[in-house]
Amino acid sequence: MKLCLSFFKILSILSLITTLQIAALATTYYVSNAGDDSNDGLSSTTPWQTLDKVSNANIQPGDEILFRRGDEFIGQLKPTYSGQAGSLITFSAYGTGDQPVLNGSGGAGGDHLAAILINNEEYFRIADLEIQNERLVSRSGVSDEESFGIYVLNDGNTVMHHFELADLTVKNVFAITTQGVSFNSLKVAGIYFRSERNTVSGQEKHIKDVWLEDSYFTLIGKFGFWSQHAGGDAGVGNDSLNRNMNYVLRNNHFYQTGGSGITPGKTYNCLVENNLFDYPGSDVDARMAKRGSGAWFFSCRNVIAQYNQTFHARGDNDSYGMHIDFGNKYVLLQYNYSEDNQGFVEILGDNLYATYRFNISVNDGLRATKGNTFWFSDYAGGGGGIKSDSIFVYNNTVYVDQKPNGEFLKPGLQLTSQDALITNNAIYVRSGAHVGYKQFNRDNLVLVDNNLYHGDVRSSNFTDQDGNALFENPLYLNPGALNNPDAYKLEMGSPAIDAGKVLTEPLFPMAGKGIFANISANATEDYFGNAVDVTNSGFNIGAYNGSGETSQGNNPIPTGPQYEAETAALFGGIEITSCNGFSDGAAVKATSLGATQGTKFEYITAPGDGTYDLDVHYLTTANGSFTYQVNSETAVTENVSASGSFCYEGGSTAVATISVPLDSGWNAITFYDAPIIDYVELVLTTGGTYEAEDATLSGTATTASCATASGNQMVKLIDSGTANGLSFDNVYVPTAGDYLLTVDYFAVNSRTFTYQVNGGTAQTDTLDASGGWCFQGGSPGSHSLEVTLVAGYNTIFFYDSPIMDRISVGELAAGGIFEAEEAVLSGTAVTTSCNLFSGAESVKNLSGGSSNAVTFSVDLSLAGDYELSLSYTTTSSNTITVDVNGSVQTVNVAASGQWCYQGGSPADHTFAVSLNAGTNTIKVYDSPILDKIGIVPDSGGSLLAPNAMSGINAAIKEGDRNFKLKIFPNGVKRGQVANVLLDGPELDGESVTATVFDLSGRRVVAPFRVNGNRFELSTADIRQAGIYVLRLRIADRTLVKRLIVL
């Protein structure tokens, strides 16, 4: 057989040979603060020193330039060279400790426009660096209104190729001048790609093939990542040439950015997946833009955004979970989670094929103006509007309840579009909240069909235009739960199951091609990974397409606890009255026609059977009464006193407190023959005490009498597995977080018990002997532990347990931050002021022994090991003496830098201490200036650092980079198991402790012991997708690895 090679195959082979030759010749250069630019840079012992040297060196394709960890490099890295295909130029790190910092601020001549500027060069990889550029000093030729961490600019006449950005920390990027600068004029981004306008045919420019992965952004004046193309003159270029091309942005965490996390403008082919957007549009710094969605797509072609999560977007415009701005074609948002943002769906004008499908929205729509559940606008810039065409919003799950401050949400519905379809969505609105009443409009070309509605959704021209509407409770598994997408699966028997209506899905021409090679145009799975096909019958309404989940017994709706009268079920012709003095500006008028006319609150929700106080807020100018009926109980009449003047005369409501018997779950309370009613409020407290005999018993578990038990009863026979259990189904807390759980029990010997919180991972704990049995005169023992609860109702299930008396849930005192100036000062100790200190004050004059001290009182719920962090200022290495409950130790601390008045900031030193339950006394003396202390449970990360990465940097700093730590798959879907491999010497009985942190340094998986070089890591306790850090401690070594949870 004769072998023939084509010309192009020969070229490919020659290209491969060339690439291999370059790789063989590639050189590694080292850069250190301790180096010298006259060195050869070829080893860590002969490193270069400055960014200027790196910028102008004779760097060749395939070379890598490594910066020493723990060092900061001031100035600008501006490479004057390029890599080539297959032979990238790499900028990264070497050594141990914190990521090397490249900082554009602080050098001679004023602060640079960017810490890294790449202009008309290509083929780079930038990894494992920290980038900063807090501009404070003007620089000639640079606008004070601009600042970037990394700036890649194409103002040449050809295409720039291939930029890989990974494992970066980008923070503290601010412009000098922000006050009075308009949103559009402020040009600030952590990473910025820009191509200038194309003006000559045949010389079209753009930036092609960009990857941004596994990076962390925080404290950015405006955008985290921003891309722009200035377009092209008439007749020059086309849709692809006049846009940057092929961007993949995945597995990144954006925390407190002044604008959107990701803003691709004029991009052709863009994949945004597995990113976490936390507080976009932040205002924590006055220099921030204070407006931004999680991701914001402008004038793009072919965009898919999937598996992202957005929390707490704020701003006076846009600031939705993710939004589709104007001028886009083929944008698909799927499998995303949106919570506590200014709105959910935002699609502006002049778009073609804009789609939201299989997303979950929880408590979106905060803003009074344009804070919408669904918003279609014809705004397309300039004067006249251009309606978008071919909009699809289908199979989304929506829950609307309360703002973080407890006010009920009232998002609007604004639907200006042509050829739009809103179908198969599940919309659940809590009693007291409503959708579409403050703002509503709908074009006739917007088709509303086959959606499920529960609660108060505007009927006129919306639900009444839905010819196949279902008005049913969708039976979400745990509605109201925050930061927990699983709560919005459906229970078995949900009316949404198999109720979906077949549709033809939107076009996406690039599906299955290029960066979208593994993505189909049609949905093949739901939010949770269940198979789905909406082109054939037999699928569900909403974002969940499973067969239904077994309820964990928790109440279907968390309490309000405030319920507005005007949103209740009104009957008999009763009317609403408006006045700014009423809660939410409205109330229900007085009634006097008996039980034929009144106000029925249908969803008053109690955590368990019992008698509760209900505050009725009413208004009447004379003494009177009202009659109320709870469920089917006998009606009761309550006398009330005059509240004063009418509302329009400036009068305020009064409160009548009534005791009402309520069932666990929903209750209906009807009022008639009543004065004006503004709202009612169920009086609830955090946690409380829950008797075992009132819980749900299963299997052999049974009650027994006991004179020394609370309520004279207890529950026994809670052993031999999960079949014999005790379930507290309605443990109420107002906000999600960590709480103190106290268990009262009887056990004559030390015993263990097993418990599960909200169906999560089973945990086993040990109880001390309580003493004698009840019949022997023994009293219950108490044991306290920390549990993580969701907002609203929680289920705590016990089994394999001794006799149980009761449980109680309360606030957890677990440490925190304690300012030195607020502690007890003795001797010569005195406060001193400086704006760079926390609270602008600290304490000095702490030398000369223990009589000159700062003494802190720290109350804790649980005894145990904690991390104590000291925040201090000293220009040289020093010592600090700390007395913890009478145990004295002296710690060595490094210099923090300059004094505060010279612009220096405090440093932190963290070490382990053992603390008691109750009050602990911590005395600090023989110390430099002390700003504050922080206390967190051991391995919980630092609370003191001014940025969210400090806790992780502390862990990474200890890392042993010669011992390889591998995780596969990485990322792993939340709730599933990742395999962890320690690739190195065999561990012969060495103690290994694993802990998982989030990127703010907070512990999300408690420390646990592992054996051997391989183990499984469960992600069941990780409550949201994002980037985390796994830390292993092996004797005196610490290993760290980023963990990606999808």
N, C-alpha and C positions, 0 to 999 in steps of 0.2 A: 504493500500500500504506500503510495507516494504522499508525503506530508507537505502540504502547502500552507504557508502563513501569509495572511493578508498584510498589506502595508500598515493597517491600523493595529493589528496584533503585534507586529514587530515594534511599532512605536510604544505599545503598552509594555512589552517586555523590557525595552530599553529604559522606559520611565521607571519601572520597578527596580532595575539594576541600579539606576542613578540614586533612587531613594535609599536603597540598602547601603550604597557607598556613603551617602551623606550621614546616615544613622551611625555607621561605623566610625565616621570622623567627627561626630558631634562632641562638643566640649561643654563641660559644666563649669560655671563660674560662681564664685562665692562672694557675698557682700556682707560686711559687718560694720557696726559703728566703731569697732576697735581696729578696723582695717586701714589701708592706705592705698590711695589711687595709683601710687607708683608700683604696687605689688602686681604680680601676674594674675591674681584672682583665681588661680587654678586649684586651690585647696582651701580648706577652712582655716589653715594656719597662715595663708598669704592672701587674705581677702581684699577686695576693693572696699571703698568706704562710702561713696556718694552716688546719688541718683544721676548726677551729671555724667559721671564716668560710665555708668551703665547705659545711659541714653546715647552716648557717642562712641561706644566701643565697637570694635570690628566683630560684631556678632553675625554668625552664619546660620542658615537654616538647620534646624535640628538641635541647636544649642539650648542649654537651659541656664538660667540665672537664678540662683537661690539666695534668699535673704535670711539672715540669722534670726531665729526666734528670740523673742524678748527685746529686740532692738526696734527703734523708731527711726525712720528715714524721712527727713524734712526736705521738701522741695517738689520737683516734678519729674516723673519718669516719662520721657518723650523719645521713644525709640526711633532711630533713623535707619532702620533696617526691617526686612520682612523675612518670614519663613516661606515655605512653599508647600504645596500639596504633599502630604505624607511626612513632612519634616517641619513641624511647628516649632516656633520659638516659645519657650516656656519661662514664665516668671513664677517662682514658688518659694518654698521655705526649706530650711535645714535646721538641725539642732533640736533642742527641747525647750519647752516653755510656751508662752503666749505666741500667737501668730505675729510675725513681723508686721509693723505698722508703716504704711506709706502715707504720709500726711502732707497735703499741699499747702497747709497753713503754718506760718511761723518762720519762714525763711526770709532771707534778705530781699529787699525790693518789693515787699508786699506779698500777699497771699495769692497763690496761683489759681487759675480758672479751674484746674483739675489736678488731682494727685497723679493720675496717669492720663496722658494725652497721646492717642495714636492717630496720626494724621496721614492719610494716603499710604499706610502700610497695612500688611495683611498676614494671615496665618499665624495666629498667636493662641497660646493657652495661658491663662492667668488663674492661679489656684492657691488656696491655703494662705491668703494674705488678709490683713485688715486694712481697709481703706478709709481714710478720714479727710475731710476738707472743710473745717469750720472757719470760713473766711471772716476775718476781723479787720484786716488792714488792706486798703486799696492798692491795686497794682496798675501801673501804666498800661493802657491798652486793653484792660479787662473791665467789663461792666460790673458795677457793684451789685447788680440785680441778678447775677448769675453765679452758680457754683456747682461743680460736679465732682464726684469721686473718681469715676473713670469716664473719659470722653473719647469716643471713637468717631472721627470726622472724615467724611469723604467729600472733598471739594475739588477733586481732580477730574479726570475725564475717562475713567474706566471703573470696572467693578472691583470692590474690595471683598476678599473671601475669608471665611473661616475664622471664627472667634469662639474659643471655648473658655467659659468662665465657671469656676466650680469652687465650692468650699470657701467662699469669701465671707468676710464680715465687713459690712459697709455701714458706717455710722457717722453721726456728727457732721453732716454735710449741710451747710447753711450759707446763704448769701449775706453780704454786708448790709445792704439796704433792703428792708422789707416793708417798713411802715409807709402806707400810702401807695404802695406798688400794687397794681391790679393783678388779679389771678393770672391772666394770660401773659403779663409782662414779666412775672417772676419765673425765671428759668433756672430751676434747681432740680437735680436728680442724683441719686446714688450712682447709677450707671446710665449713660446717655449715648445713643447711637444716632448720628445725623448724616444725611446725604443732602447736599445742596441741589439747587434746581438744575434740571437738564435743559440746556439751551441749544445744543448742537446735535443734529442727527448723526448717529454712528459713534458718538462719544457719550452715550448715556451712562450715568453712574448710579450705583446703589451699593448697599452692603448686604452680602449674601452669606447665609449659613452661620447662624449664631445660636450657641447653646448657653443657657444660664441654669445651673443646677446646684442644689444643696447649699444655698447661700442664705445669709441672714442679714436683714436690713433693719436699722432702727434709727430714730432721731434724724430724719431726713426732712429738709425744709419743704419739699414738695413731693415729687414722684420717687418711688423706689427705683424702678426700671422704666426708661422712657426711650422711645424710638420715634424718629421723624424723618420724613423725606419731603423736600420742598416742592416736589412735583416736576412738571415739565411744561415748557412753552407749547403753544398750539402747534400740533403737527410733529412734535418731538416725543419719541418714546411711546409707551403704551401702559396698560394697567400694571404689568409686571415690571417693566423697566423703570417706571416712575414711582416705584415703591421698593423699600427694602424687602428682602426675600428670605424665607425659610428660617423662622425663629422658633426655637424650642425652649420654653421657660418652665421648668418643673422642679418640684421638691424644694421650694424656697419658702422662707418665713419672713413676712414683712410686719414689723411691730412699730406702731406709733410713727407712721409717716404722715407728713403734713398734707400730702395729696394722695392719689391712688397708689396702690402697691405696684401695679404693672399698667403701663399706658403705651400700647403699640399704636402709633399713628402711621398711616399709609404703609402698611405692611402687607406683603403678598405671601400667604401661607404662614400661619402662626398657630402653634400648639401651646396652650397654657394648661398645665395639669399638676395636680397634687401640691398646690401652693396653699399656704395659710396666710390670710390677710387679717391682721389684728389691729384695730383702731386706725384704719386709714382716715384721712381728714382730721388727724389729731390736732389738738391745740395745747399740748403740754409745754410747748415752747412758743413764745410770742412771735418768733420769726417764721413760724409755719404758715402754709397757705390755708389750712383749716377747711379743706374741702376735698373729698376724694372717695371714689368707690374702691372696692377691692381691686378690680381690673376694669379698664376703660378702653373701649375699642373705637377708633376713629378712622374713617375712610380706608378701611382694610378690605382685603379680598381673601376669602377662605380662612376662617378662624374657627378653631374648636377649643373651648375652655371646659375642662372636665375634672371632676374629683377635687375641686378646690373648696375651701371653707373661708367665709368672710364673717367677721364679728365686729360690731360697734362702729360701723362707718358713720362719720359725722360730717356736717357741712351744710351751708345754706343753699346749695344746689347739687344736683346729681347725688353722689354719696350713697348709692345703692349697693347691694351685695356685689354685683357686677353689672355694668350697663353697656348697651350698644348705642354709641353716639351716632352722629349722622354720617351718611355717605358710604356705608358699608355694603358689601355683597357677600352673601353666604357666611353668616356667623351663627354658630351652633353652640349653645350653652347647655350642658347636660351633666347630671350626676354631681351637682354642686350643693353645698349646704350654706344657708344664709340666715344669720341670726342677729337681731337687735341692730338693724341698719335703718337708714332713712327710708328705704323702700325695697321692694323685691324686684319686679320686672320693670326695666326702663329701656324703651326703644324710641329713639328720636327719629327725625325725618330722613327722607331720601335713602332709605335702606331697601334692599331686595333680599328676601329670604333671611329673615332674622328669627331665630328659634330659641325658645326656652322649653326644655323637656326633661322630665324625670329629675327635678330639683326639689329640695326641701327648704321651705321658708318658715322661720319661727320668729314671731314678734317683730317683723319688719314693718316700717311705716310710721316712724316716730315723728317726723317733721309735720308741723301744722299745714304748711304750704307745700304742695307737690310731694307729700310723703304718701306714696301710693302702694297698693298691692300690685296693681297692673297700671302701667303708664305707657301709652303710645302717644307720641307727639309728632307734629309736622314741622317742628323746628329744624332747619337745615342751614343755619347761619344766614346772615344778611337779613333782608326785609321780609319777603314772602315765604310762606311755608310750602313744603313739599311732603306729601303724605308717603309713608313707606308702603311697600307692596309685599304681599306674601309673608305675612307675619304668622308664626305658629307658636302658641303657648298651650302645651298639652302634657297631661300626666304629671303635673306638679302637686306636691303636698304642701298645704298652707295652714299655718296655725297662727291665730291673732289673739293676743291676750293683753298684756300689760307692758308699760315702759319700765325701765329699771327703778324709777321712783315710785312705782305702784299705781300710776295713773293708767286708766284703760286706753288702749290704742284705738284710734279712729282713722285708719288710712283711707285714702280716696281711691277712685277708679276713674282714670282719664284715658279715653280710648279714641284718639283721632288717627285714623288709618284707613287704608283701603285693602280689601281682600285679606282680612285677618281672621284667624280661627282660634277661639279659646274653648278647649274641649277636654274632657276627661280629667279635670282638676278636682281635687278634694279640698274644700275650703271650710275650715272649722273656726268659728268665731265664738270666743267665750262670752258668757253673759256679762254685760257691762261694757264690752267692746263692740264696735260695729265697723262695717266696711262700706264705703261709698257714699256716706251722707254729707261729709264736709265738702267733698269735691267729686263731681260725677259728670261725665259726658260720654256719649258713645255714638260713633258714626254708624249709619245703617249698613255699611259694608263690613262691619265687625260682627262675625257670626259667633254667638255664644250658644254652646250646645253640649248637653250630656255631662254637666258638671254636678258635683255633689256639694250641697250647702248645708251647714249646720250652724245655727246662730243668726245674728243680725247682719245680713247682706242686703244691700239696697235692692228692692224689688222693681221699682219703676224703671223700665227700659234696660234692665240687666237680667235679673233672675226670671222676670216674667217674659223675657224674650228667649229664654232657654226652654225650647219645646220638649226637651227630655230631661229636665232638671230632676234631681233626687234630693229631697229635703229629709235627710237622715243623719244620725250620728255615725260618722265613719268608723268609730271604735278604734281610734289610735291606741296603741299599747299603753302609753303613759303621757297623755297630752299635757303640755305645760312644762315638761322636762326641758332643761336647757343644756346645750353642749352635748347632746345625746341623740344623734339621728335615729338610733334603734327604737327610741320611744315613739317614732312615727310610722313604725310598721303597723299592720292591721291585726286586730284580734280575729280569731276564728268567728265566723258568723257575721262579719262586717258586711253591710249592704254594698260596699264598694267592690267586693270581690266578684269577679266575672261580670262586672257591670260596664266595662269599657266599650266605647263605640268605635268601630273600625274607621280608620282614616288613611288617606294617602299621605305619606310622609314627605317633608320638604326635600328639595334637591340639595346636594352638596357635591359638585362636580369633581373635587379633588379626593373624594373618599377612596381609600385603598391605594393611594399614590404618595410617593415621597415621604414627607414627615407624617403623613396620615395613613401610612401603609397598613396599619393594623386596626383602622377604624372604618366602620361601614357608615353609609349614609342613613340607613334605617337603624333604629334602636334595636339592639339584640339582647340587652339586659336592662333591669331596672336599677334604681339607685343602689340596691343592696346586692347586686350580682345575680339575681334571679332571672332566668330566661324570659324574654318577652317578645311578642310580635303583634304590633298594633294594627297590622294589615289583615289580621284574621281575628275572629271573635274568640272570646275566652280569656281576656286579660282584664286587669283591674283598673279602676279609677285611682288616680294618684301615682306616687312615685314608687310604691311597693307592689310587686306582682307575685308575692308568695301566696300560699294557700291559707295563711292566717296563723297567728302565733297564739300560744296559750297565755292567757292573762296571768300575771304574777300576783294578782289579788289586790293590787293597789287601785285606789280610786281613779275613775276615768278622767276626772277634772280636778286640778288643784283649786283651792279656795281663792276667792277674789282678793281680800275678803270684802271689798266694797262693791256694791251693786247699784247702778244708777236706775232711778225710777223710770226715766224717760225711755230706757232701753228694755224695760220689762214688758211682759205681755199685758197690754191695756185692753179693757173690754167695756162694753156698755156706753160707748161714745165719750169716754173720758178724754180730756185734752191735755196737751203739753203747754207749759208757759215758759217763756224765756226771760232771763235776767242774769246779768254778769255776776251777781252775788251768789248764784247757785253753783254748786259743783258742776263743772263742765257747761255752765251757762244755761241749764234747763232743769225743770222739775215737772211734776205731775200735779194738775190742779185738784182742788178739793172735791170730794164726792159726797153725795147725801141721798143716793137712791137705793141704799141697802146693798145686798149681795149681787144685784144685777149690774153694778157698775163699780169697777175697781182696778187695782194694780196687782198683777200676779208675778212675783219673782219665782221663776221656775227652776233655777239652778243654784240655790243656796247650798253650798257644799260643806259638809262636816267631816272631820277626820275620823270620827267614830260615833257610835251610838252614845247619846247623852244629852244633858241639858246645857245650853249655851246662852250667853248673853248676846243680844242683837241690839245694836244702837240704831234707832230710827231718827233720821234727821228731818225735821218737819218745820213748817212755818204756819203760824196762825196768830191773829191779832187779839183773840179772846180765848179764855179757857174752853176746853172741849174734850174730845175723845176720838179714838179710832178703834175699829174692830179688825182683828186679824185671825186668820185660820192657818195652822201649820199642817200641811199634808191633808189628811182626812180627819184630823182631830176636831174637837168641839171649838167653835169660834169663841174668842175672848175679846172683851172690850177693855181698853186701857185709857184712863183719864190722863190728859196732858194740860200743862199750863200754857198761857199765852207766851209766844216767843218774842213779841214786840211788833214793830212796824212791818208793813209789806216790803218785799225785796226792792221794788222800784223807789221806795222811800228811804232806802238805806238799811232796812232791817236784815237781820241774819237769822239763820235757822237755829232751833234749839234741838236738844237730844233727849229722847225718851229711851231708856234701856229696859228691854223686856227679856224675860227668860223663856226660851223656846226649846221644846224637846225635838231633837233632830235625829234622823237615822244616818248611819254612815253613808256617805255619798251625796247624791242630789236630793234636795228637798224643795217643795213648793210652799211659799208663804204668800197668802193673798190678803190685801188690805182693802177695806171699803168703809164707807161713812167716815172718811178721814180728812184731815186738813191737807194742805199742800205737802207732798212728800218729795224731798230732794233725792235722798238715797238711803240705803240701809247698809250696815257694816257688821259683819260677824266678828266678834271679839275672840281672837286666837293669840296664843303665845307660842314662842319657838319651842319645839320639842315638847317637854312636859313628861308626865309619868304615865305609863301604860301598864295596866295590870295583866298578868299572865292569864288569869281566868277569863278576861274579856277578849283575848286574842283568838285566832282561828286554830283549833286543835285538829290534828290528824292522826290516824292510826290508833295506837294504844294510849296516846297522851290524854290525860284526864285530870279533872280538878279534884282537890282534896281540901278538907277543912284544916285550918291551923291558926291557933289563937295568936301566935307571934308574927304571922305573916301580914303584910299590908292587905287590908280588906278582909282579913281572916280566911283567905283562901290562897292556894298555891296550885301549881300544875306539876304532876309527876309522870313517870313512865315515858320520858322523852329520850329514848335510847334505841339502839339497834337499827340505825340508818335513817334515811330521809323519809321513810314512810311514816315514822312516828315523830311528828314535829310540832312546832309552836310558831305561828306566823303572826307578827304584829304588822297589820296591813295598812295602817293609816298614820304613819309617823310623819308629822308635818313639820317642815322648816320653810321659812320664807325665801331663803336664797341658797343656791348650791354652795357646797363647801365642806370643810372638815368639821366634825362635831364630836362631842364627848358622849359616849354611850356608857351608861352605868348599869350593870346587871346585878340584881339581888337574887340570891340562890341559897340552897341548903346543901351541904356536902360535909360528911364527917371525915373524909380523906381528901387529899389533893386530887382534883379531877380536871379533865379537859371538856370543852364543849366546842361545837362547830356552828358557824353562822354564815349566812349569805345576805348581802345587801342588794336589793333590787335584782335578784337573780344572778348576781355576779359570781366571781370565783369564791368557792368555799374557803373559809379561814378557820383555823383551829387555834384556840387559846387555852391557857392553863389557869385554873382557879385554885386558890388556897383553901384548905379546910375551913369551914365556917364554924365548926363546933358540933354540938349535939344535934340530933334530929329534932323536929318540932315537938313530937310527943315526949321527948326528953327535956323539953324546956328550952331548946336551942333557938337562937335567933338567926335571921338571914345574914350572910356575908355579902360584901359588895366588891365588885371588880369593875374598873374603868378602862376603857380603850378608845382609840380614835377610829371613827368611821367617816367615809365620804358619802354625803347625801345629795340628792338632786333637789332643786326647788320644788315645793309642793309636797306631794305625798310619797312616802317611801315604804317599802316592805322589808322587814328584817326577820329572817327565818332562822330558827334554832333547832338543832337536832343533836343526837349523841351528847346529851346534856344531863346534869343532875337536876334536881327539883328546882323549878323556877318560881320566883315570887313576883317580880315585876322588872321592868326596865325604865330608865329615864334617859332623855336626850336633852343636852344643853349646849351652850356655847363652849367652844374649846379655847382655853388660854394656852397658846402654843408658842409664846414668845413675841417677837416683833422688833421694832426699832425704838430705842430709848435715847432721847436727846440728853446730852451731858448738862446743858444749861437748865434743864427741867428737873435734874436730880438734886440730891442734898449735897451742898458744898460745905467743906469744913476747912479751918485753918486759913492759909493764904489763897486757896482756890478762888478764882474770880472769873466771870464771863468776859469774853472779848468778841467783838463784832467783825464780820467780814462776809461779803455776799457769797463767796464761794463755799462757805460752810453750810451744812444742812441747817435750815432754819435761820441762816445768816448769823449764827452765834456758836461759840465753843467755849471750852474752859481751859485756862492756863494757870501757871504757878502751882504745879502739882509735884514739885520736888521737895525734899527735906523730910521724908518719912510719911507714915500713915496718918499723921494728924492733918496733912494737907491733901485732901482727897475728894473724889466724887463718888457718892454712894447711891446705887440704884436698887430699887425694890422691884423684883420681877415675879409676877404671879403666874404659875403654870398649873394646868390641870393634871398632867401626868409626870411622874418621876421618870428619869432616864438620862440617856446621853444626848447632849446638845452641842451645837457649834456656837461658840462665842466669837463675834467679830468686833474688833476695836477699830474705830476710824480716827486717825490721828494725823498730825502734821509735825514733821521734823526735817531739818535740812541735812542731817547726818544720821548714821545708824545709832540706835538707842535701845533702851530697855523700858519695859512697863511692868509694874507689879500689880497683880490682881488677886484679891482675896474673895473667894467664892464660898460663902457659908462657913468661914473660918479656915478654909484650906487655901494657903498662900502659894503662889508661884510667880516667877519672873520670866517674861518672854522677851526674846530679842526681836526687834523690828527694824526694817530697812528704812533708809531715808525716803521721804515722800516726794522730795523735790524742793521747790522754792516755798518760801512762806506765803501765806494767803495774800498778803498785801502786795506781793510781787507777782501774783497771778497763779500761784501754786494751789493745787487741790489736795484734799486729804487722801491718804492711802489706807488700806485695810489690812489687818492681820487677823487670821481666823485660826482657832484651835479648839480642841474638844474639852468639854467640861461635863461633870455629872451634876444634875440639878434635882431638886426635890419637888414633889407635888405641893402646891401651896405657895407661900411667899419665900423667895430666895433673895439674899443680900449679896450684892456684887460691889466691891469697893476697889477703886482704881487709884493708885498713887505712884509716886516716883516715876512720873510719866511726862512725855512731851504734851503739847496741846492736844486735848481730847475733844472730838466733835460729837461722837455718839457711839453707842454699842448696838449690836444686833444679836438676837437669839433665835435660832431655828433648830428643829430636831436634827440629830446627827445625819449628815449626808444631804441635808436639805438645800445647800447652796447659800451664798451670801445674800443678805437683805440690804447690805449697805451700799453696794456699788451704784454709781449714778447711771449705769446703763444695764440693759437686760442680759448682756452676755457675760457678766463678771463671774457668775457662779460656774458657768461652763469653762471659761478660761482658766479658773482655778483648778478645775479637774483636768483639763488638757495639759496644763503646765506641768503636772506631775507625770504625764504619760511616758511610757517606755516604748519608744517607736521601733526598737529592735525586736520586740516580741509581737508578732502579727496577730491581730484580732480580726476575725472575719465573721460577717453576718450574711446569711442567705436564706430566703430571698431578702433583698434589701432594696425596695420597700416590700413590706408585708402588710396585707390587709388587716385593718383594725379588728381585733378579736381573734385573729389566727396566731399561729406559732411561727417564730423565726428560729432557725438553727444557728447556734453560735459555736465557732471553732477557734481555739487558741492554738495557732500554728507555731509551734516552738517546742521547747523541752517538755517531756512528760512531767505532769504534776504528780508527785508521789506523796499523796496525803496532805499537800499544802492547803491551807484554808483559803478559799476563794469566795469573795462577797461581791454580788452584782447589784447595781442600782441603775435606774433610768431617770434622767433629768429632762425637763423641757429646756428650750433655749433661753429661758430667763433664769436658769439655774435652779428651778424648783423641782423637788423630787416628785415624780409621778408614779413610780413603782418602788415600793419599799425595799430596803436591802434584803437579799435572801442568799442563802448559801448554795453553792454548786460544787459538784465533784467532777474531777477529771478535766480533760481538755475539750470536751464537747458537751453541750447541754442545749435544752430547748428553752426559749424565752417566750412566755405568753404575753400577748398584748391586750388581754382582756381588761386590765385595769387602766389602760390608756384611753382616755375618753374622747379624743378627737384626733383626726388625721393631722400630720405635721412632721417636723424634723425634731428628733430627740437625740440624746447622747446616752449610750450605754457605758457605764464605768465599771471596771473590774478591779478589785484590790486583791493582790496576791502577795501575802507577806509584806515586803517593803516596796513592792512595785505597784504602779497604777496604770491600767490600760484603758484607753477610751476609743470609741468608735461611734460615728454618726449612725443613727437608726432612723429609717424612713418608714412612717406608718401611713398607709393609704386609706 
